[in-house]
Structures are given as C-alpha cells and as structure tokens.
C-alpha cells in the first residue's frame, strides 16, 4: 500500500510522538512548528500510568531516564518555611504515583529526545504555521503562512489548547470547548539558593494565592505563581504583552510573604516566562474528514491532573495504531481512534472542580485548616498506603491497546 503523506501542526510532545510511529510504519511525515527553532524549553512535566508504557514501547525509556529530574517529593510549607506536610515520591516502580511522579522531566529535555528520535525520518519546518486548509474527498490542501500551498492525505492538529486547527473543524458558532477552572498561573526560572532543595515546595497565602518551587538542576529553580479568580477580565492576561503580564503577577503577589519578594525580582530579570489559564478542552469530536486533533488540541486534561503529557503520548500511539490498521480507510481509522481513546480521556478528565478550587483558601483560617488536613493525611501515611496498594494511576482502568502493526519494542 502507498505510504500516507501526513502533516502535523505542532512540534511539542504529541506531534513528534505521532511522527515517530508513523515514520516507523513507512509514512511520509512533515511537522510544522510556528516558532523559528525547536522549543526545547519549558516547565517540569511528568509521565504517568499508560504514558510510561508507551515510552517503553517507543524504545526511548533509557533516554528519558537519563534526563529525569530527581525530585524527592512535595512539601507544604508556611511563611517561615516550616514543613506542614510532605508527600514523598513513589520510586518503587510499582503501585500508583504520588504528587511527584517517578518520571519527572523538563519539557525541553523530552522535546529534544523526541526530536533526536525522529529528525532523520521526519521533515521539520520551523517558523511556519498553517494559515488555512481546504478538504477534499481524497486530500487536504494546506495553505501555509509563508505563502506556499501543499496537499496531504492527513492533517493533524497538535497545536495546543488554543488550537487553530480545532477552531477550523468545529461547526460554526460552536462555543469554545473549555471547562474553565477559574485558576491562572505563571512560571519562570530564578537562580537557585540554599533554600531550594530537591523537594517541591508549595506555599499558600491569603487571597486564594499559592506559590510553588521546584529545582531541576544545581543552578536554577522554577517558580510558579497561581491564583483563583473568576473575573472574566483575567482571561485576557495570558494574551497581554509579557511586561504587562509580569506587572500583573508582581502586583497580585506583592507582600505575599515567604520568599515572594525574591521570586518577583527574579521574574523581572528572567528571560523565560509563561502565563496560562488552567482549562480542560472537551471537544465533542476530534476529527472531521481528513483532519484530526491530538493531545491538548482535542482533550487537554489540564495541568492539575498531571496527565497532559501522558494523554499526548497515549493519543499519539492510539492514532498511529489505528492508522496502521486502516491506512487506506482514514475515515474508519479516525473513528476508531476516537472510539478507542475517548474512555481513557473521560477518565483522566474526571476532576472535582470544587476540590481543586478548595486548595486556594481565601483566609488564613482556611490555610490553617488545609495544612491541618494535609498534615493529618501524611501522619496517617495515607499517600504511602495508596502508592503501595493502588495498582494504577488515573486512567488505570483503561487497557492500552496492542498494535502489532507498529512493531514496537517489547
């Protein structure tokens, strides 16, 4: 059978993971990335449950292990940096993960691993995006930002939670498919000090604000500011100029205590900065004709689940598997992709919004209650017992399909 000519929009994690499988199956794959170079940067992410198994089947698990962040656990602290509750990572290789996964890795390192594993078989085009496309019975005509046009058998939108590909295939006047959590966050890097350890630290302050730090090497510490706020005005902040975003966060966390003054100064000096609203993407359909969505573009579970990267890897594996089973019947392949993956996505997206929002107390009393409950849970060793006796993480009730057609590593 003739190989497919596939275009993937987005060079993060999900797109190159799909390209890995399709190229291995003999298909011609092009990835377009709107940034001028590989975005080998970003925050700390993790792999859990079925995502770890997919990485093993790809044969890149050793490369991933070599770049893991050695985070020992997560600690809740007060303004004097006193430990109120600590949940250690489960590094036993068995049972469920805790707040810290056994497979913590910097996004840039994972992107680089995927690029190195695909660059010889996949065509990467940087500094170019998809302007628009037209669908026909047997091909997709894609018009690029540089003025070129080209035909493909399949177009894959792996372009994140704000996906332009998704907007193009959803029916006109469809509301944005966002489950909004009313939470916003920003992160950047600051120079590491003696206060920064291999324990992730979470500090709560009044006004529904929280600060988290994670240290991934000897020189840098990641800082995260997060706030709960339902006002619609905040939705424009992630799209504002960077300096305006930084000013918003500096004002919001001014006088917040702990080490926030140091972090705010570090934010002003940092060349790396990112701000985002926490949402889930819940699209009624993930494909139309010869255009299909992958990862956050179709089913972002939100960072609070810890399953975003895993969803991208699992989605890429299932999509490639179904295409390999039905390379000459893409309509059936895409329908089977959605049918097979939807139960997994439904499971990992099953969050309790009230519980999520409750970890952003408004008052000092609320913070004290949160610390008391977290301390009691840790004193009773409940996280340790769950990690030991729960066999799977979220999504564990769904079985990862076998696709012998992909010839994956055993």
Residue pairs with C-beta under 8 A, 6 or more apart in sequence:
1 327
1 328
3 26
3 27
3 28
3 327
4 22
4 27
4 28
4 153
4 154
4 323
4 327
4 330
5 27
5 28
5 30
5 151
5 152
5 153
5 154
6 19
6 22
6 27
6 28
6 29
6 30
6 152
6 153
6 154
6 155
6 156
7 29
7 30
7 31
7 32
7 130
7 140
7 142
7 150
7 152
7 154
7 155
7 156
8 15
8 16
8 18
8 19
8 29
8 30
8 31
8 32
8 156
8 158
8 294
9 15
9 31
9 32
9 129
9 130
9 155
9 156
9 157
9 158
9 159
9 165
10 31
10 32
10 33
10 157
10 158
10 159
10 160
10 294
10 295
10 297
11 31
11 32
11 33
11 35
11 38
11 39
11 111
11 115
11 124
11 126
12 39
12 107
12 111
12 158
12 160
12 295
12 312
13 45
13 107
13 110
13 111
13 114
13 295
13 309
13 312
13 313
14 158
14 294
14 295
14 296
14 312
14 313
14 315
14 316
15 31
15 156
15 158
15 294
15 295
15 316
16 31
16 111
16 114
16 115
16 117
16 118
16 122
17 54
17 58
17 114
17 312
17 313
17 316
17 317
18 156
18 158
18 294
18 316
18 319
18 320
19 29
19 31
19 118
19 122
20 58
20 114
20 117
20 118
20 122
20 316
21 58
21 316
21 317
21 320
21 321
21 324
21 406
22 29
22 320
22 323
23 29
23 118
23 121
23 122
24 121
24 406
24 407
25 320
25 323
25 324
25 327
25 405
25 406
25 407
27 323
27 327
28 123
29 121
29 122
29 123
30 122
30 123
30 124
30 125
30 152
31 122
31 123
31 124
31 125
32 125
32 128
32 129
32 130
32 144
33 39
33 124
33 125
33 126
33 127
33 128
34 127
34 128
34 129
34 145
35 126
35 127
36 126
36 127
37 126
38 111
38 112
38 115
38 124
38 126
39 108
39 111
40 108
40 109
40 111
40 112
40 115
41 107
41 108
41 272
42 106
42 107
42 108
42 111
42 274
43 106
43 107
43 187
43 222
43 224
43 274
44 69
44 71
44 104
44 105
44 106
44 107
44 214
44 216
44 222
45 104
45 105
45 106
45 107
45 110
45 308
45 309
46 97
46 100
46 101
46 103
46 104
46 105
46 306
46 309
47 55
47 64
47 101
47 103
47 105
47 309
47 310
47 313
48 97
48 101
48 103
48 306
48 307
48 310
48 393
48 394
48 395
49 97
49 307
49 310
49 392
49 393
49 394
49 395
49 396
50 310
50 314
50 344
50 395
50 396
50 398
50 400
51 307
51 309
51 310
51 311
51 313
51 314
52 61
52 103
52 310
53 400
54 313
54 314
54 316
54 317
54 400
55 61
55 64
55 103
55 313
56 409
57 317
57 406
57 408
57 409
57 410
58 117
58 408
58 409
59 408
59 409
60 113
60 114
60 117
63 113
63 116
63 117
64 103
64 105
64 110
64 113
67 105
67 106
67 109
67 110
67 113
68 103
68 104
68 105
69 104
69 105
69 106
69 214
69 216
70 104
70 198
71 89
71 100
71 104
71 198
71 199
71 200
71 214
71 216
72 88
72 89
72 100
72 197
72 198
72 199
73 86
73 87
73 88
73 89
73 98
73 99
73 100
73 199
73 200
74 86
74 87
74 98
74 99
74 100
74 199
74 200
74 201
74 202
75 83
75 84
75 85
75 86
75 87
75 199
75 200
75 201
75 202
76 83
76 84
76 85
76 86
76 201
76 202
76 203
76 204
76 370
76 371
76 374
76 375
77 83
77 84
77 201
77 202
77 203
77 258
78 84
78 203
78 258
78 371
79 203
79 205
79 257
79 258
81 195
81 201
81 258
81 259
84 371
84 374
84 375
85 371
85 374
85 375
85 377
85 378
86 199
86 378
87 98
87 99
87 100
87 378
87 383
88 98
88 100
88 383
88 384
89 97
89 98
89 99
89 100
89 101
89 102
89 104
90 96
90 97
90 98
90 102
90 387
90 388
91 102
92 387
92 388
93 102
95 386
95 387
95 388
95 389
95 390
95 391
96 386
96 387
96 390
96 391
96 392
96 393
96 396
97 306
97 387
97 393
98 383
98 386
98 387
99 200
99 383
100 200
101 306
106 216
110 309
115 124
127 146
128 144
128 145
128 146
129 144
129 145
129 164
130 142
130 143
130 144
130 145
130 155
130 164
130 165
131 143
131 144
131 145
132 143
132 168
133 140
133 141
133 142
133 143
133 155
133 168
133 291
134 140
134 141
134 143
135 141
135 288
135 289
135 290
135 291
138 153
139 151
139 152
139 153
139 290
140 151
140 152
140 153
140 154
140 155
140 289
140 290
140 291
141 149
141 150
141 151
142 149
142 150
142 151
142 152
142 155
143 149
144 150
152 290
153 290
153 330
154 290
154 291
154 292
154 323
154 330
155 165
155 290
155 291
155 292
156 165
156 291
156 292
156 293
156 294
156 319
157 163
157 164
157 165
157 166
157 169
157 291
157 292
157 293
157 294
157 297
157 298
158 293
158 294
158 295
158 297
158 312
159 165
159 297
160 295
160 296
160 297
160 300
161 178
161 279
161 281
161 296
161 297
161 300
163 281
163 293
163 296
163 297
163 298
165 291
165 293
165 297
166 177
166 281
166 283
166 293
166 297
166 298
168 291
169 285
169 287
169 288
169 289
169 291
169 293
170 177
170 283
170 285
177 281
177 282
177 283
177 284
178 279
178 280
178 281
178 282
179 279
179 280
179 281
179 282
179 302
179 349
179 353
180 277
180 279
181 278
181 279
181 280
181 302
181 304
181 353
181 356
181 357
182 228
182 229
182 230
182 357
183 226
183 227
183 228
183 229
183 277
183 278
183 304
183 356
183 357
183 360
184 226
184 227
184 229
184 234
184 237
184 238
184 275
184 276
184 277
184 278
185 224
185 225
185 226
185 227
185 275
185 276
185 278
185 303
186 224
186 225
186 245
186 249
186 267
186 273
186 274
186 275
186 276
187 222
187 223
187 224
187 225
187 273
187 274
188 222
188 223
188 266
188 267
188 270
188 272
188 273
188 274
189 220
189 221
189 222
189 223
189 266
189 270
189 272
190 220
190 221
190 223
190 262
190 263
190 266
190 267
190 270
191 219
191 220
191 221
191 266
192 215
192 217
192 218
192 219
192 220
192 221
193 221
193 262
195 259
196 213
196 215
196 221
197 215
198 215
200 212
200 213
200 214
201 212
201 213
202 210
202 211
202 212
203 210
203 211
203 212
203 257
203 258
204 210
204 359
204 360
204 361
204 367
204 370
204 371
205 211
205 253
205 256
205 257
205 258
205 260
205 367
206 361
206 362
206 363
206 364
206 367
207 227
207 256
207 362
208 227
208 228
208 229
208 360
208 361
208 362
209 225
209 226
209 227
209 252
209 253
209 256
209 360
210 225
210 226
210 227
210 359
210 360
211 223
211 224
211 225
211 226
211 253
211 256
211 258
211 259
211 260
211 263
212 223
212 224
212 226
213 221
213 222
213 223
213 224
213 259
213 263
214 221
214 222
214 224
215 221
215 222
216 222
223 263
223 266
223 267
225 249
225 252
225 253
225 263
226 360
227 252
227 360
228 357
228 360
234 277
235 277
237 244
237 245
237 248
237 275
237 277
238 245
238 275
238 276
238 277
240 248
242 273
245 273
245 275
246 267
246 268
246 273
249 264
249 267
249 275
250 264
250 267
250 268
253 260
253 263
253 264
254 260
254 264
267 273
278 302
278 303
278 304
279 300
279 302
280 300
280 301
280 302
280 349
280 351
281 296
281 297
281 298
281 299
281 300
282 299
282 349
283 293
283 298
283 299
285 338
286 292
286 293
286 298
286 299
286 334
286 337
286 338
287 293
287 334
287 335
287 337
287 338
290 330
292 298
292 319
292 334
292 337
293 299
294 312
294 315
294 316
294 319
295 308
295 311
295 312
295 315
295 316
296 308
296 311
296 312
298 315
299 311
299 315
299 341
299 345
299 349
300 308
300 311
301 307
301 308
301 311
301 345
301 348
301 349
301 351
302 308
302 351
304 351
304 356
305 348
305 349
305 351
305 394
306 394
307 348
307 394
307 395
310 348
310 395
311 344
311 345
311 348
314 341
314 344
314 395
314 400
315 341
315 345
317 400
317 403
317 406
318 337
318 340
318 341
318 401
319 337
319 341
320 403
320 406
321 401
321 403
321 405
321 406
322 333
322 334
322 336
322 337
322 340
322 403
323 330
323 333
323 337
324 403
324 405
324 406
325 333
325 336
325 403
325 405
326 332
326 333
326 336
327 333
340 401
343 398
344 395
344 398
347 394
347 395
347 397
347 398
348 394
348 395
350 394
358 370
359 370
361 367
361 369
361 370
377 383
